[in-house]
C-alpha cells in the first residue's frame, strides 16, 4: 500500500466534511451542513449550539495505588456531579502489559472542581479484580475482571424542581459486570496479526454477572460499599438486565434513568434500552425497563434529556449493519420511541456516545470513519480486519469527532475534530495506530459556579491493548470541555 504524507489539520477538516456529506448519498438521514459562528459574542442571546472544544493536556496517568513493579494507567473515564461546585470521575484502570485485550484491574472515583487541577492522590478505590472459581468451567480459578463502572448519582445538596430537598441527595450507585478470565494459558492463546494473548472462557464456559455498589457523599466524604452481586441478572419487565452501558444516569423526578443492555426472556439475543432505578429502603435498584433497539446485540447505550423535555437515546450498533448511527426519541413519558436518525457510513464499529453541552445542545462523540483494512482470507484473524493498519496512519479509532444534532433532531451539524493524535503527536512510538476512544461526557458544575460540558476519553497506541507494548508518553486519560453558545440548562437543581 502506497503511503502519503500525513494530512495537515486544514486538509483533514476538508476531508472530514466531504466524508460527512457523503452520508447523504448512502441513504438514511444526512448531515445538515451548518457552519459554526466565528465568535460566541456575535451570537444572539438565545442562540444555542456547540461553538468549540478545548484541547487540554493529558489529565491523568497512573493511580497512586499502583503496586511496586507494576505499570497501571487510568484510561476510560465517566464524569458525573457529586455536589454543588464538585464533580467526580469514574475511572477505569488498565495494567501494562496485560494478559489480553481490554483486561482491566479495577476502578476508582476521583472528586474534582477544576478540569486543570486533578489530584490523583485523592482517588478513592471503588473496586479491584479478585480471583474466584468459574462455575461454568468446573470451578476453575479465574480472574474476575471488572469493566468501567456506570454511575448513577443524586448530588449532595440537590433539590427537586419545586425547591424542596431531594430525598436521595448524596446517594447513588455504580454498576459493573465482572467477567471470568483465565489465570493462565490453559484455555489457549491467540496469535492473530491484530491481537495476541490469552484466550478467554468462551461459549458455555463463559461467565459474568452484575455487581452494584451503593455510593454516598455527606458533604465531606465519598464512600462506596463492598458491592452486591446479583446471583442472576435482575429480571425487570420481562427482560434480564445486563450492564453494557456508558456514562452517567440522568434524573427523572426522584428516580434515575440509565441505558443498559438486556435480554428478553425467551430470546437468545441482546438489545439495549432504558432502565429506571429507584431508591427503596436505602438502596438503589432497577424497577422498570424498556427495550428500545432491535434485538441485534446493540450495546453501550447513552441518553440525554432534550431542551423540550423529550428523551434521546443512542446505542452502538453491530459492525455487520454498517454500523449505523441511530438515535431514538421519546416525546413524552411512557410514549413510543421513534427512530429519528439512522445514518450509515460515518463511523466504524467503535464506541459512540450521546452527550449534551452546557446549553442543552445534544451531540454525538464518535470515531471518524476509516476504511476497514482487510487481511487476506487465509490469514487467521478476528473478523478478517486488522485494527493495527495502515501502520503509521489513522486506524478505525484514531480520530474523535463531535457531531451536534440539528434543531429538528433528524440530522447533524458540521462535524468538529475533537482529537487527532496523528497531528498532535505524529506516528506513535511503535509505528502502528493511535486509539482515542470511549469519549463520554456530562454537564457538571465546578468551583467557579458555572456549568461545564465536560467529556473524557482514553488515548493509547492500540498495540498496547493487543500486543503487550509498553505505554507511550501520551497514554492516559484526557478531559476536555465543549463550549456552547446559549445560557446553561442545568441537569440538576443545586439551589
Secondary structure, DSSP 4 states (H G I P E B T S, - for coil): ----PPPPHHHHHHHHHHHHHHHHHTSSSPP---PPPS-GGGS-TT--SEEEE--PPP-B---TTPPTT--EEEEEEEEEEEETTEEEEEEEEEESS-SSTT-EEEEEEEEES-TT---GGG-EEEEE-EEEEETTTTTEEEEEE--PPEEEEE-BT-B-TTSSBPTTTTEEEEEE--EEEESSSTT-EEEETTEEEEPPP-GGG--B-EEEEEEEE-SS-EEE-S-EEESSPPEETTEEE-----SB-EEETTEEEEEEEEEETT-SSEEEEEEEEEEETTEEEEEEEEE-S-TTT-EEEEEEE-TTS-EEEEEEPPGGG---EEEEEESSTT--EEEEEEE-SSB-SS--EEEE-TTS-EEEEEEBP----BPPTTS--STTB-TT-STTS--TTSEEEEEEB-TTSSSB---EEEEEHHHHH-S-TTSS-EEEEEEEEEEEE-TTS-EEEEEEEEEEEHHHHHS-PPPPTT-EEEEEEEEESS----SSB--
